């Protein structure tokens, strides 16, 4: 009952903050923290500093690229690609974030492309909610298809005594998630009204300040670009590729105290360096960097993550032993619910790796067959259910049209349908492939 009351407080703060808009989502997270700390005497956890720093580093590079004309160049390229069929971006965006996560082993690499997806969609009159939601979902689901992800490595460790190898796991998770996400994209591509018909966006266009900040410039084929546009894009994309490579090959990262430098610090250093190189080489106007739409949206995302993610983590960590025990009991009484147990625990702890290390030993002890364990692995991606995950919050703020949002009832947010569709398709295909290959 106490957990239910505290959980209701968290949901209420998310609801009010989402309705207020702007930095409301973040600052109302502070209200929730105040209630839990001073009212319920729950010790706050550490703020999600690395997530915030990663967003700030990526935003610095993306904003510098925008000021140097790089975003205009990307929009021009995208316009050419989308001219024949503008629906492609709903498929292209998740393909990019999926590939990044598979190679880097972390879904946080999606931060580097979210602002580009949002701006390209908006400037081409495409509802950003569609590609943004699928891009975030794909970045999560790709974790179970990544050979360097902690969750996959842990699964191989637990199933090794049953002669299960990394290839055995990947030959199920890779095709099931690719096909599952692809099928979901077909449906999400028709989600919501077209941008030109969206009443919320049309209302924003009546605000002179919004129009001034987010004017959709006409990027004609013969319109002049800044001479530094292509250079800034090359630097930005090279940095994103370097992040992916360093995630895939640990030996590229320095070793400190016997361990390779973490991916969070890697992303922060590389992206800050990219921003510095763009400023040094392309010499964009300093005021344009901080006044552009990418910078404004990114800073709102930082504040939102600061409040909401910190609030959610504080609640879950306070009740983690009870939550783990409850989910473990569920598996013990009905082994067929293993996928459901994985999903529920991942929603609560926001970690695929923690979900695997908590429940896979239980499943093995209960005698759940290895094909079932592998086939249901995709269920660890329940992050999207409660909208407090970093990339989700960031994509909401990057979408200046307001189409990507948290609904009035919290759970009717932009990521629920894409997430549930991707989960249903990937889970069904995962169980099918597991039965075929084992």
C-alpha positions as CSV (number, residue, x, y, z in Angstrom):
1,X,0.0,0.0,0.0
2,X,2.8,2.4,0.8
3,X,4.5,1.7,-2.5
4,X,1.2,2.2,-4.3
5,X,0.8,5.7,-2.6
6,X,4.4,6.7,-3.5
7,X,4.0,5.4,-7.0
8,X,0.8,7.5,-7.4
9,X,2.8,10.5,-6.3
10,X,5.4,9.9,-9.0
11,X,2.7,9.4,-11.7
12,X,0.9,12.6,-10.5
13,X,4.1,14.7,-10.8
14,X,4.8,13.3,-14.3
15,X,1.2,14.1,-15.3
16,X,1.3,17.7,-14.0
17,X,4.8,18.3,-15.4
18,X,3.8,17.0,-18.8
19,X,0.8,19.3,-18.9
20,X,2.8,22.3,-17.8
21,X,5.3,21.8,-20.6
22,X,8.7,23.4,-21.0
23,X,10.9,22.6,-18.0
24,X,7.8,21.5,-16.1
25,X,8.5,17.8,-16.5
26,X,11.8,18.2,-14.7
27,X,10.9,20.6,-11.9
28,X,7.8,18.7,-10.9
29,X,10.1,15.7,-10.5
30,X,11.6,17.9,-7.7
31,X,8.2,18.0,-6.0
32,X,8.0,14.3,-6.1
33,X,11.4,14.0,-4.6
34,X,10.5,16.4,-1.9
35,X,7.4,14.4,-1.0
36,X,9.4,11.1,-0.8
37,X,12.4,12.6,1.0
38,X,10.6,14.8,3.6
39,X,7.3,13.1,3.7
40,X,8.1,9.4,3.5
41,X,11.8,9.7,4.6
42,X,13.1,7.9,1.5
43,X,16.8,8.6,0.9
44,X,17.2,10.0,-2.6
45,X,19.6,8.2,-4.9
46,X,22.3,9.9,-6.9
47,X,21.0,12.1,-9.7
48,X,21.5,10.6,-13.2
49,X,24.6,12.8,-13.8
50,X,26.1,10.7,-16.6
51,X,22.8,10.7,-18.5
52,X,22.5,14.4,-18.2
53,X,26.1,15.0,-19.2
54,X,25.7,12.7,-22.2
55,X,22.8,14.7,-23.4
56,X,24.6,18.0,-22.8
57,X,27.7,16.8,-24.7
58,X,25.6,15.6,-27.7
59,X,23.5,18.7,-27.7
60,X,26.7,20.9,-27.7
61,X,27.9,19.1,-30.8
62,X,24.5,19.1,-32.5
63,X,23.9,22.8,-31.7
64,X,27.3,23.8,-33.1
65,X,26.6,21.8,-36.2
66,X,23.3,23.6,-36.6
67,X,24.9,27.0,-36.2
68,X,27.5,26.0,-38.8
69,X,24.7,25.1,-41.3
70,X,25.1,21.4,-41.0
71,X,21.5,20.8,-40.0
72,X,20.4,22.7,-43.1
73,X,22.6,20.4,-45.2
74,X,21.2,17.3,-43.5
75,X,17.6,18.5,-44.2
76,X,18.5,19.1,-47.8
77,X,19.9,15.5,-48.1
78,X,16.8,14.2,-46.3
79,X,14.5,16.2,-48.5
80,X,16.0,14.5,-51.6
81,X,15.6,11.1,-50.0
82,X,12.1,11.7,-48.8
83,X,10.9,13.5,-51.9
84,X,9.6,10.3,-53.5
85,X,8.2,8.8,-50.3
86,X,8.3,10.9,-47.0
87,X,7.3,7.8,-45.0
88,X,10.8,6.4,-45.2
89,X,12.1,8.3,-42.2
90,X,9.9,6.2,-39.9
91,X,11.9,3.2,-41.1
92,X,15.3,4.8,-41.5
93,X,15.4,6.4,-38.1
94,X,15.0,3.2,-36.0
95,X,17.3,1.4,-38.4
96,X,20.1,3.9,-37.5
97,X,19.5,3.8,-33.8
98,X,19.3,0.0,-33.8
99,X,22.6,-0.3,-35.6
100,X,24.3,2.2,-33.2
101,X,23.1,0.3,-30.2
102,X,24.0,-3.1,-31.6
103,X,27.6,-2.0,-32.1
104,X,28.0,0.2,-29.0
105,X,26.1,-1.9,-26.5
106,X,24.2,1.0,-25.1
107,X,20.9,2.7,-26.1
108,X,22.2,6.1,-25.0
109,X,24.0,6.5,-28.4
110,X,20.6,7.4,-29.7
111,X,21.0,10.9,-28.2
112,X,23.3,11.7,-31.1
113,X,20.7,11.4,-33.8
114,X,17.4,12.3,-32.0
115,X,17.7,16.1,-32.6
116,X,18.5,15.4,-36.3
117,X,15.5,13.1,-36.6
118,X,13.2,15.7,-35.0
119,X,14.4,18.6,-37.2
120,X,14.4,16.6,-40.4
121,X,10.9,15.4,-39.8
122,X,9.5,18.8,-38.8
123,X,11.1,20.7,-41.7
124,X,9.7,18.1,-44.2
125,X,6.2,18.3,-42.7
126,X,6.3,14.8,-41.2
127,X,4.9,14.1,-37.8
128,X,8.1,13.7,-35.7
129,X,6.3,11.5,-33.2
130,X,6.5,8.5,-35.6
131,X,10.2,8.3,-36.3
132,X,11.2,9.5,-32.9
133,X,9.1,7.0,-31.0
134,X,10.4,4.1,-33.1
135,X,14.0,5.3,-33.0
136,X,13.9,5.3,-29.2
137,X,12.2,1.9,-29.1
138,X,14.7,0.4,-31.5
139,X,17.6,1.8,-29.5
140,X,16.2,-0.2,-26.5
141,X,15.4,-3.4,-28.2
142,X,18.7,-3.6,-30.0
143,X,20.4,-4.2,-26.6
144,X,19.4,-7.9,-26.7
145,X,20.9,-8.1,-30.2
146,X,24.2,-6.5,-29.2
147,X,27.2,-8.9,-28.6
148,X,28.8,-6.3,-26.3
149,X,25.7,-5.5,-24.2
150,X,25.8,-6.5,-20.5
151,X,22.4,-8.2,-20.7
152,X,23.5,-10.5,-23.6
153,X,26.9,-11.2,-22.0
154,X,25.0,-12.2,-18.7
155,X,22.6,-14.5,-20.6
156,X,25.6,-16.3,-22.2
157,X,27.2,-16.6,-18.8
158,X,24.1,-18.2,-17.2
159,X,23.4,-20.5,-20.1
160,X,27.0,-21.6,-20.8
161,X,26.6,-24.8,-18.7
162,X,23.8,-25.8,-21.1
163,X,26.2,-25.4,-24.0
164,X,24.6,-22.2,-25.2
165,X,26.9,-19.8,-27.0
166,X,26.7,-16.1,-28.0
167,X,25.8,-17.1,-31.5
168,X,23.0,-19.2,-30.2
169,X,21.5,-16.2,-28.5
170,X,22.1,-13.7,-31.3
171,X,20.6,-16.0,-34.0
172,X,17.3,-15.7,-32.1
173,X,17.4,-12.1,-30.9
174,X,18.8,-10.4,-34.0
175,X,16.2,-11.5,-36.6
176,X,13.3,-11.4,-34.1
177,X,13.9,-7.8,-33.1
178,X,14.7,-6.6,-36.6
179,X,11.5,-8.1,-38.0
180,X,9.5,-7.1,-34.9
181,X,10.5,-3.5,-35.1
182,X,10.0,-3.4,-38.9
183,X,6.5,-4.7,-38.5
184,X,5.8,-2.2,-35.8
185,X,7.0,0.6,-38.1
186,X,4.4,-0.3,-40.6
187,X,1.6,0.5,-38.1
188,X,3.4,3.4,-36.4
189,X,3.8,5.1,-39.8
190,X,0.1,5.9,-39.7
191,X,0.0,6.8,-36.0
192,X,-1.6,10.2,-35.2
193,X,-2.7,13.0,-37.5
194,X,-0.5,14.4,-40.2
195,X,1.6,17.3,-39.0
196,X,-0.3,19.8,-41.1
197,X,-3.6,18.6,-39.5
198,X,-2.4,18.4,-35.9
199,X,-4.4,21.0,-33.9
200,X,-1.7,21.3,-31.2
201,X,1.0,22.1,-33.8
202,X,-1.2,24.5,-35.6
203,X,-1.8,26.3,-32.3
204,X,1.9,26.6,-31.8
205,X,2.3,28.2,-35.2
206,X,0.1,31.0,-34.1
207,X,2.7,32.0,-31.4
208,X,5.2,34.5,-33.0
209,X,8.0,33.5,-30.6
210,X,7.6,29.9,-31.6
211,X,7.6,30.7,-35.3
212,X,10.7,32.9,-34.8
213,X,12.6,30.2,-33.0
214,X,11.4,27.2,-35.0
215,X,10.7,28.7,-38.4
216,X,10.6,26.0,-41.1
217,X,13.0,27.4,-43.6
218,X,12.6,26.6,-47.2
219,X,15.6,24.5,-48.1
220,X,15.5,24.6,-51.9
221,X,17.8,22.6,-54.1
222,X,19.6,25.7,-55.2
223,X,19.4,27.6,-51.9
224,X,22.9,28.6,-50.8
225,X,24.3,26.8,-47.8
226,X,26.9,28.0,-45.4
227,X,30.4,27.0,-46.7
228,X,31.1,25.1,-43.5
229,X,27.9,23.1,-43.5
230,X,29.3,19.9,-45.0
231,X,32.4,20.1,-42.8
232,X,30.4,20.4,-39.6
233,X,28.3,17.3,-40.6
234,X,31.4,15.3,-41.3
235,X,32.8,16.1,-37.9
236,X,29.6,15.3,-36.2
237,X,29.1,12.0,-38.0
238,X,32.7,11.0,-37.5
239,X,32.2,11.6,-33.7
240,X,29.1,9.4,-33.7
241,X,30.9,6.7,-35.6
242,X,33.8,6.9,-33.2
243,X,31.4,6.4,-30.3
244,X,30.0,3.3,-31.9
245,X,33.5,1.8,-32.7
246,X,34.7,2.4,-29.1
247,X,31.6,0.7,-27.8
248,X,32.2,-2.3,-30.1
249,X,36.0,-2.5,-29.5
250,X,37.0,-2.0,-25.9
251,X,40.7,-1.9,-26.7
252,X,40.1,1.5,-28.3
253,X,39.3,2.9,-24.8
254,X,42.0,3.5,-22.2
255,X,42.3,1.3,-19.2
256,X,42.2,2.7,-15.7
257,X,42.5,0.5,-12.6
258,X,42.3,-2.6,-14.7
259,X,39.1,-1.7,-16.4
260,X,38.3,0.1,-19.7
261,X,36.9,3.6,-19.5
262,X,33.1,3.5,-19.4
263,X,30.9,4.3,-22.4
264,X,29.3,7.3,-20.6
265,X,32.6,9.1,-20.2
266,X,33.5,8.0,-23.8
267,X,30.4,9.6,-25.3
268,X,30.8,12.8,-23.2
269,X,34.5,13.3,-24.2
270,X,34.0,12.5,-27.9
271,X,31.0,14.7,-28.3
272,X,32.4,17.6,-26.4
273,X,35.6,17.3,-28.6
274,X,33.4,17.2,-31.7
275,X,31.7,20.4,-30.6
276,X,35.1,22.1,-30.0
277,X,36.4,21.0,-33.4
278,X,33.3,22.3,-35.2
279,X,33.7,25.7,-33.4
280,X,37.4,25.8,-34.2
281,X,37.2,24.7,-37.8
282,X,33.8,26.1,-38.9
283,X,33.8,29.2,-36.7
284,X,30.0,29.4,-36.2
285,X,28.5,32.4,-34.4
286,X,28.5,31.7,-30.7
287,X,25.1,33.3,-30.1
288,X,23.6,31.1,-32.9
289,X,24.8,28.0,-31.1
290,X,22.9,28.8,-27.9
291,X,19.9,30.4,-29.6
292,X,19.1,27.5,-32.0
293,X,16.2,25.1,-31.5
294,X,18.5,22.1,-30.9
295,X,20.2,23.8,-27.9
296,X,16.9,24.9,-26.4
297,X,15.3,21.5,-26.7
298,X,18.4,19.8,-25.4
299,X,18.6,21.9,-22.3
300,X,14.9,21.2,-21.6
301,X,15.7,17.5,-21.9
302,X,18.5,17.8,-19.4
303,X,16.2,19.4,-16.8
304,X,13.5,16.8,-17.5
305,X,15.9,13.9,-17.0
306,X,17.3,15.6,-13.8
307,X,13.9,15.6,-12.2
308,X,11.9,12.7,-13.5
309,X,14.6,10.1,-13.8
310,X,16.0,10.9,-10.4
311,X,12.5,10.7,-8.9
312,X,11.7,7.4,-10.5
313,X,15.0,5.8,-9.6
314,X,14.6,7.0,-5.9
315,X,11.3,5.2,-5.6
316,X,12.3,2.0,-7.3
317,X,15.6,1.6,-5.4
318,X,13.7,2.1,-2.1
319,X,11.5,-0.9,-2.8
320,X,13.9,-3.0,-4.9
321,X,14.0,-6.0,-2.6
322,X,10.3,-6.3,-2.4
323,X,9.8,-5.9,-6.1
324,X,12.4,-8.5,-6.9
325,X,10.8,-11.0,-4.5
326,X,7.3,-10.3,-5.9
327,X,8.4,-11.0,-9.5
328,X,10.4,-14.0,-8.5
329,X,7.4,-15.5,-6.7
330,X,5.4,-15.0,-9.9
331,X,7.8,-17.1,-11.9
332,X,7.9,-19.8,-9.3
333,X,4.1,-20.3,-9.4
334,X,3.7,-20.1,-13.2
335,X,6.9,-20.6,-15.2
336,X,5.1,-19.7,-18.5
337,X,4.9,-16.2,-17.2
338,X,8.7,-15.7,-17.4
339,X,8.3,-13.2,-20.3
340,X,5.8,-11.2,-18.2
341,X,8.1,-11.3,-15.2
342,X,11.0,-10.0,-17.3
343,X,8.8,-7.2,-18.7
344,X,7.5,-6.2,-15.3
345,X,10.9,-6.1,-13.6
346,X,12.5,-4.2,-16.4
347,X,9.8,-1.6,-16.1
348,X,10.5,-1.2,-12.4
349,X,14.3,-1.2,-12.4
350,X,15.0,0.4,-15.8
351,X,17.9,-1.9,-16.6
352,X,18.1,-4.9,-19.0
353,X,21.3,-6.1,-17.3
354,X,19.8,-6.0,-13.8
355,X,16.6,-7.8,-15.0
356,X,18.7,-10.6,-16.5
357,X,20.9,-11.1,-13.5
358,X,17.9,-11.1,-11.2
359,X,15.5,-13.4,-13.0
360,X,17.6,-15.7,-15.3
361,X,19.0,-17.6,-12.3
362,X,15.5,-18.0,-11.0
363,X,14.3,-19.3,-14.4
364,X,17.2,-21.8,-14.7
365,X,16.6,-23.0,-11.1
366,X,12.9,-23.6,-12.0
367,X,13.9,-25.6,-15.0
368,X,12.6,-23.2,-17.7
369,X,14.1,-24.6,-21.0
370,X,16.9,-22.6,-22.5
371,X,15.0,-22.0,-25.8
372,X,12.2,-20.3,-23.8
373,X,14.7,-18.2,-21.8
374,X,16.3,-17.0,-25.0
375,X,13.0,-16.6,-26.9
376,X,11.7,-14.3,-24.1
377,X,14.8,-12.3,-23.7
378,X,13.4,-9.4,-25.6
379,X,10.9,-8.9,-22.8
380,X,13.6,-7.1,-20.7
381,X,12.9,-4.0,-22.8
382,X,10.0,-2.6,-20.8
383,X,11.6,0.8,-20.3
384,X,9.0,2.5,-22.5
385,X,6.0,1.6,-20.3
386,X,6.6,4.4,-17.8
387,X,7.9,7.5,-19.6
388,X,10.9,8.3,-17.4
389,X,13.7,6.8,-19.5
390,X,16.4,9.3,-20.6
391,X,16.0,9.0,-24.4
392,X,12.2,9.1,-24.1
393,X,12.3,12.4,-22.2
394,X,14.9,13.8,-24.5
395,X,13.0,13.0,-27.7
396,X,9.9,14.6,-26.2
397,X,11.8,17.8,-25.7
398,X,13.6,17.6,-29.1
399,X,10.2,17.5,-30.8
400,X,9.3,21.2,-30.9
401,X,6.0,20.4,-32.7
402,X,4.6,18.8,-29.5
403,X,3.5,15.7,-31.3
404,X,5.8,13.5,-29.2
405,X,4.4,13.8,-25.7
406,X,3.1,12.3,-22.5
407,X,-0.7,12.0,-22.6
408,X,-3.2,13.3,-20.1
409,X,-3.3,9.9,-18.4
410,X,0.5,9.4,-18.4
411,X,0.3,5.9,-19.9
412,X,-1.2,7.1,-23.2
413,X,2.2,8.5,-24.2
414,X,3.7,8.5,-27.7
415,X,5.9,5.4,-27.0
416,X,3.2,3.1,-25.6
417,X,1.8,1.8,-28.9
418,X,5.2,1.6,-30.7
419,X,6.6,-0.2,-27.7
420,X,3.8,-2.7,-27.3
421,X,3.7,-3.5,-31.0
422,X,7.5,-4.0,-31.1
423,X,7.3,-6.2,-28.0
424,X,4.4,-8.3,-29.2
425,X,6.0,-9.0,-32.6
426,X,9.5,-9.5,-31.4
427,X,8.4,-11.8,-28.5
428,X,6.3,-14.0,-30.8
429,X,9.1,-14.2,-33.4
430,X,11.7,-14.8,-30.7
431,X,9.8,-17.8,-29.4
432,X,9.3,-19.0,-33.0
433,X,13.0,-18.8,-33.9
434,X,14.0,-20.4,-30.6
435,X,11.8,-23.4,-31.3
436,X,13.2,-23.6,-34.9
437,X,16.9,-23.3,-34.0
438,X,16.9,-25.6,-30.8
